Amino acid sequence: MIIKEILGKSVQYLKDKGFETPRLDAEMLLGAATGLQRIDLYSRFERPLEDGEVTKMRSLLQRRSQGEPIAYILGEKEFYRKNFLVSPATLIPRPETELLVEHVLDCIEQAPESAEPLWILDLGIGTGCIAQSVLAEVPRAQAIGVEISEAALMIAKQNSERIGVGDRYHTVLGAAEMAVEAVSKILATAGPQAAFDFILANPPYVAVEDEVQTSVKKYEPHQALFSDQRGLSHLMAWSTTYAPLLSKGGTMMMEMGKDHGDFMKNHFVQIGIFAEVHILKDYAGWDRFIEGVRHG
């Protein structure tokens, strides 16, 4: 069997199963089975597959046919131009979360130039993609990541080494609400007056009673998805707990549910330390991020 033949059959198989992107899925799976880049599949259409490659491709297709996300099958996901390791212990990074990274980088670019270290706190890190993407672009930045899942924390540490920011990426294992002391100890190594320039989070914000895609509910970690109080519990607790650790003029930015905007804006105002509170939208125009800038 040659590449052209198995690719065509795989695309049709996934199309018959009702998948939205059958060709893209088939290309990525076949690339994993053969060790070829997607673009190379078409330049080597007539290349015969070895028996082991055919067997591997069939196994990958079977997993995909059951709804397992491509990222978990391949073990990685592209985010902000870099490939991050993923596992069933981590959420799969979403494109809309890249907007958070872009906004932080815009804020840094617009600020006065400085040689001083810039400190970032990332809560509920999962793969570590948020803070690590910023570190990769800002050499003077340091980050602390907090994660309750030991398995996810190990993935984040591997990613920090993988993209070359491990020496500036510090981690704390534990529930964010209980990790303030450990976080503060690491921050204190920067000096007694050190504070965070950015506090970032993509917390669990799906209401327990909400319907989610079957593949998300079946494969992604519920601990990283669902939150009590209509999905607001972690958003409220984390923002209240960590806002006092912001520097003057520092920014807290958290991803949230599309129906959380008005409530979270009021909550940030009630925290009482923000000079500005903004809601930012995602690619679809939904409320997606809540931002507070501390009084300078």
C-alpha positions as CSV (number, residue, x, y, z in Angstrom):
1,M,0.0,0.0,0.0
2,I,1.3,3.4,-0.9
3,I,0.9,6.8,0.9
4,K,-1.6,8.1,-1.7
5,E,-3.8,5.0,-1.2
6,I,-3.9,4.9,2.6
7,L,-4.3,8.7,2.8
8,G,-7.4,8.6,0.6
9,K,-8.9,5.7,2.4
10,S,-8.2,7.3,5.8
11,V,-9.8,10.6,4.7
12,Q,-12.9,8.8,3.5
13,Y,-13.1,6.7,6.7
14,L,-13.0,9.7,9.0
15,K,-15.5,11.6,6.7
16,D,-17.9,8.7,7.0
17,K,-17.5,8.9,10.8
18,G,-18.6,12.5,10.7
19,F,-15.4,14.2,11.7
20,E,-15.2,17.9,10.7
21,T,-11.6,17.9,9.4
22,P,-11.1,14.4,8.0
23,R,-8.2,15.3,5.6
24,L,-6.3,17.3,8.2
25,D,-6.8,14.5,10.8
26,A,-5.7,11.9,8.3
27,E,-2.6,13.8,7.3
28,M,-1.5,14.3,10.9
29,L,-2.0,10.7,11.8
30,L,-0.3,9.4,8.8
31,G,2.6,11.8,9.5
32,A,2.9,10.3,12.9
33,A,2.7,6.8,11.6
34,T,5.4,7.3,9.0
35,G,7.6,10.0,10.6
36,L,7.0,12.4,7.7
37,Q,5.9,16.0,7.8
38,R,2.4,16.6,6.4
39,I,3.8,18.5,3.4
40,D,6.1,15.6,2.6
41,L,3.3,13.2,2.3
42,Y,2.3,14.7,-1.0
43,S,5.8,14.8,-2.5
44,R,6.1,11.1,-1.6
45,F,2.7,10.0,-2.7
46,E,4.0,6.8,-4.3
47,R,6.1,5.7,-1.4
48,P,5.1,2.2,-0.2
49,L,4.4,1.9,3.5
50,E,6.1,-0.7,5.6
51,D,3.9,-3.2,7.5
52,G,4.7,-1.6,10.8
53,E,3.6,1.8,9.5
54,V,0.3,0.4,8.2
55,T,-0.3,-1.3,11.6
56,K,0.4,1.9,13.4
57,M,-1.8,4.0,11.1
58,R,-4.7,1.6,11.7
59,S,-4.2,1.9,15.5
60,L,-4.2,5.7,15.3
61,L,-7.3,5.8,13.1
62,Q,-9.1,3.5,15.6
63,R,-8.3,5.8,18.4
64,R,-9.5,8.8,16.4
65,S,-12.7,7.1,15.4
66,Q,-13.6,6.7,19.0
67,G,-13.4,10.5,19.5
68,E,-10.0,10.7,21.1
69,P,-8.6,14.2,20.4
70,I,-5.7,14.4,17.9
71,A,-3.5,16.2,20.4
72,Y,-3.7,13.3,22.8
73,I,-3.0,10.8,20.1
74,L,0.0,12.7,18.9
75,G,1.1,13.8,22.4
76,E,1.6,17.4,21.4
77,K,-0.3,20.6,20.4
78,E,0.9,23.7,18.7
79,F,0.4,26.9,20.7
80,Y,1.7,30.3,19.9
81,R,4.1,28.9,17.2
82,K,5.6,26.2,19.5
83,N,4.7,22.6,20.0
84,F,3.8,21.7,23.6
85,L,3.6,18.2,25.0
86,V,0.1,17.3,26.2
87,S,-1.3,14.3,28.0
88,P,-4.7,13.3,29.4
89,A,-3.6,15.1,32.6
90,T,-3.6,18.4,30.8
91,L,-6.2,20.4,28.9
92,I,-5.5,20.8,25.2
93,P,-4.4,24.4,24.6
94,R,-7.0,26.4,22.6
95,P,-6.4,29.0,20.0
96,E,-8.4,31.6,21.9
97,T,-6.0,31.4,24.8
98,E,-3.3,32.7,22.5
99,L,-5.1,36.0,22.7
100,L,-4.1,36.2,26.4
101,V,-0.5,35.7,25.5
102,E,-0.7,38.3,22.7
103,H,-2.3,40.8,25.1
104,V,0.4,40.3,27.7
105,L,3.2,40.8,25.1
106,D,1.5,43.9,23.8
107,C,1.4,45.3,27.4
108,I,5.1,44.6,27.8
109,E,6.0,46.2,24.5
110,Q,4.0,49.3,25.3
111,A,5.6,49.7,28.7
112,P,8.8,51.8,29.2
113,E,12.0,49.8,28.5
114,S,13.5,48.2,31.5
115,A,16.3,45.8,32.3
116,E,14.7,44.7,35.6
117,P,13.3,41.2,35.8
118,L,9.6,40.9,35.0
119,W,7.7,38.4,37.2
120,I,4.7,36.4,36.0
121,L,2.4,34.2,38.1
122,D,0.5,31.5,36.1
123,L,-2.3,29.7,38.0
124,G,-3.5,26.3,37.0
125,I,-0.8,25.9,34.4
126,G,-1.7,22.6,32.7
127,T,0.9,22.3,29.9
128,G,2.5,25.6,31.0
129,C,1.9,27.1,27.6
130,I,0.7,30.5,28.8
131,A,3.6,31.7,30.9
132,Q,6.2,29.8,28.9
133,S,5.0,31.4,25.6
134,V,5.7,34.8,27.3
135,L,9.0,33.7,28.6
136,A,10.1,32.6,25.2
137,E,9.5,36.1,23.8
138,V,10.7,38.1,26.8
139,P,14.2,37.1,28.0
140,R,14.1,39.2,31.2
141,A,10.9,37.5,32.4
142,Q,10.6,34.9,35.2
143,A,7.5,32.9,35.9
144,I,6.0,30.8,38.7
145,G,3.5,28.2,37.8
146,V,1.0,26.6,40.2
147,E,-0.7,23.3,39.4
148,I,-2.7,20.9,41.5
149,S,-2.0,17.9,39.3
150,E,1.4,16.3,39.7
151,A,1.1,14.6,36.3
152,A,0.3,18.0,34.6
153,L,3.1,19.7,36.5
154,M,5.6,17.1,35.1
155,I,4.4,17.9,31.6
156,A,4.8,21.6,32.2
157,K,8.3,21.1,33.4
158,Q,9.2,19.0,30.4
159,N,7.8,21.8,28.1
160,S,9.8,24.4,29.9
161,E,13.0,22.5,29.0
162,R,11.7,21.7,25.5
163,I,11.3,25.3,24.6
164,G,14.4,26.5,26.4
165,V,12.9,28.5,29.4
166,G,13.4,26.0,32.2
167,D,15.9,28.1,34.0
168,R,13.3,30.9,34.3
169,Y,10.3,28.7,35.1
170,H,9.6,27.8,38.7
171,T,6.7,25.6,39.8
172,V,4.6,24.9,42.8
173,L,2.6,21.8,43.3
174,G,-0.7,22.3,45.0
175,A,-4.2,23.9,44.9
176,A,-3.8,27.6,44.0
177,E,-5.9,28.7,47.0
178,M,-3.4,27.1,49.3
179,A,-0.2,27.9,47.5
180,V,0.3,31.6,48.4
181,E,3.0,31.0,51.0
182,A,5.0,28.8,48.6
183,V,4.6,31.3,45.8
184,S,5.6,34.1,48.0
185,K,8.8,32.3,49.1
186,I,9.9,32.0,45.4
187,L,9.0,35.6,44.7
188,A,11.0,36.8,47.7
189,T,14.2,35.5,46.1
190,A,13.9,38.5,43.8
191,G,13.9,40.9,46.8
192,P,11.8,41.8,49.7
193,Q,9.7,44.3,47.7
194,A,9.2,42.0,44.7
195,A,5.7,41.7,43.3
196,F,4.1,40.2,40.2
197,D,3.9,42.3,37.0
198,F,1.3,39.8,35.6
199,I,-0.9,37.3,37.2
200,L,-2.5,35.0,34.6
201,A,-4.9,32.1,34.6
202,N,-7.0,29.8,32.6
203,P,-8.9,28.3,35.5
204,P,-11.7,25.7,35.5
205,Y,-14.7,27.8,34.5
206,V,-17.3,25.4,33.0
207,A,-20.4,25.1,35.2
208,V,-20.9,21.6,36.5
209,E,-24.4,21.5,35.0
210,D,-23.3,22.8,31.5
211,E,-23.2,20.5,28.5
212,V,-19.8,20.2,26.8
213,Q,-18.6,18.4,23.7
214,T,-18.6,14.6,24.1
215,S,-14.8,14.3,23.3
216,V,-14.0,17.0,25.9
217,K,-16.0,15.4,28.6
218,K,-14.7,12.0,27.9
219,Y,-11.0,12.7,27.5
220,E,-10.0,16.0,29.1
221,P,-9.4,16.3,32.9
222,H,-12.6,17.3,34.7
223,Q,-10.5,18.9,37.4
224,A,-9.2,21.5,34.9
225,L,-12.6,22.1,33.3
226,F,-15.4,22.3,35.9
227,S,-16.0,24.7,38.7
228,D,-18.8,25.2,41.2
229,Q,-21.0,28.3,41.5
230,R,-22.0,28.3,37.9
231,G,-18.3,28.1,36.9
232,L,-17.2,31.1,38.9
233,S,-15.7,29.4,42.0
234,H,-12.1,29.3,40.9
235,L,-12.2,32.6,39.1
236,M,-13.4,34.4,42.3
237,A,-11.1,32.5,44.7
238,W,-8.0,32.9,42.7
239,S,-8.5,36.5,41.8
240,T,-9.3,37.5,45.4
241,T,-6.4,35.5,46.8
242,Y,-3.6,36.7,44.5
243,A,-4.6,40.2,43.5
244,P,-2.7,41.7,46.5
245,L,0.6,40.2,45.1
246,L,0.4,42.4,42.0
247,S,2.9,45.2,41.6
248,K,1.6,48.8,41.3
249,G,0.4,49.0,37.7
250,G,0.5,45.2,37.5
251,T,-2.1,43.3,35.5
252,M,-4.3,40.3,36.4
253,M,-5.9,38.6,33.4
254,M,-8.0,35.5,33.5
255,E,-9.9,33.4,30.9
256,M,-13.6,33.0,31.8
257,G,-16.8,31.7,30.4
258,K,-18.7,33.7,27.8
259,D,-21.5,34.4,30.3
260,H,-19.2,35.5,33.1
261,G,-18.3,39.0,31.9
262,D,-20.7,41.2,33.9
263,F,-20.3,39.2,37.1
264,M,-16.5,39.1,37.0
265,K,-16.2,42.8,36.1
266,N,-18.2,43.6,39.2
267,H,-16.1,41.1,41.3
268,F,-12.9,42.7,40.1
269,V,-14.2,46.2,41.0
270,Q,-15.2,44.9,44.5
271,I,-11.7,43.5,45.1
272,G,-10.9,47.2,45.4
273,I,-7.3,47.5,44.1
274,F,-7.8,47.8,40.4
275,A,-7.7,51.2,38.7
276,E,-9.1,49.7,35.5
277,V,-11.2,46.7,34.8
278,H,-11.8,45.5,31.2
279,I,-13.5,42.6,29.4
280,L,-11.8,41.3,26.3
281,K,-13.5,39.2,23.7
282,D,-12.4,36.1,21.8
283,Y,-12.3,35.4,18.1
284,A,-16.0,34.7,18.0
285,G,-16.8,38.0,19.8
286,W,-17.7,36.4,23.1
287,D,-16.6,37.8,26.4
288,R,-13.5,35.6,27.2
289,F,-11.0,37.4,29.5
290,I,-11.3,39.6,32.5
291,E,-8.5,42.1,33.1
292,G,-7.7,44.3,36.1
293,V,-4.8,46.8,36.2
294,R,-3.8,47.7,39.8
295,H,-3.5,51.3,41.0
296,G,-0.1,52.7,40.2
